[in-house]
């Protein structure tokens, strides 16, 4: 289940499935594109928020059920 959730997050961010060929590499721009920074920030937030919310939900359920 954990790997499925990770795969779902990566597929929603459109990270999976891209294997570049050698001729696809071009010189990198001096500054990264703003959309690249936003995508990386969204990925970091998702990776931190999803497990945190899952742990919070388990603790909350445990408190209220026992």
Secondary structure, 3 states (H helix, E strand, C coil): CHHHHHHHHHHHCCCCCCCCCHHHCCCCCCCCCHHHHHHHHHHHHHHHHHHHHHHHHHHHHHHHHC
